[in-house]
């Protein structure tokens, strides 16, 4: 049996943010390199920041070959022990988000059952899944595209897939710009109402993790 380490002891996983809700890692594996065998103690998702071809070896199982694209989002249950080998010629780069309250939220009723995706103009928002009471959506806004006014009851995590500049405007016309590089994350508190517009020169792609 291959020795295993906790995710915090795996050198390709770089902790970039943590609070009571999430623990976020920037994961970078160079071509033809691989991770150590490591354990995920929480349910998690990962968001791809570019294309990659990998071999995913879960402990006790045969390896699975995977071809991944920029913007792919995968959901994985806690307890996985695995290693990843980058078998392609591009860097395997993702943002991994662990849900630290997964056990408590497994037993909570989902408040997203009757919720729909936020209305967009000049773009699209796709609800990918609801996990542990968390809603995960992928958003793309063309230049000058915007999300119509909407309300966030709880906090949410924004993960930038591309470099982006967004302008968030509240009903009282208070506005602020949000500049993010691909792979950066931003934690946004709850109980806010705003309209979000892409004021950058390129399409903006992001993933929103709403609690």
C-alpha positions, 0 to 999 in steps of 0.5 A: 500500500502506498503511504498517504499524507493529509491534504495539507501535507501534499506539496502540490496543494497550496492553501490560499484561503480558509474560514469556518466554511471552506478551505481553498487550495491552489493545486499545480502539477507540472507536466509528467509530475504527480502528487503524493497519495493524499486523503480528502477528509471533506466533501470538495469541488475542484475548478479547472483553470486550463486543460489537462490530461491526468491519471487519477489513482484512487487507493485500491482501484485501477487508475482512471484516465481523465481529459479535463477542460478549462472551466470544468467543475467536479464534485467529490465525496469526502474520504477519497485517498488518491494520487494524480499523475499529470500525463499530458503536456500542460500544467494540471492547475485547479482550485480545490474547495473543501466544505468544512461544514459538510457533515452538518450540512449533509443533514440540513434541508436544502434551501435551493430547491425552488431557486433558479439561476440568476438572470443574465444579459450578455452572458449565461449562468448555469447551476451545476449542482447543489452539494451539502446545501451549497449551490455551485454555478458557472458564470460567463459574462461577455464585455458589458454583460451583466447579472440582473439585480439579485440578493445573496442571503448567505455568503458566497465564494467567487473563483475566477477562471479568467482574469476579470474586472467586474462592477458590483452596484447596489440599489442605492447606486453604491458601486465598486470594482472587483479585479481578479486574476485567474485562480484568485478567490474572493469571499463575499459576505451575505445579505447583499443585493447588487447588479454585477457587470463585466467592465473588462475588455474580455469575457469574464468566466467564474464559478460561484459557490453560494451558501 
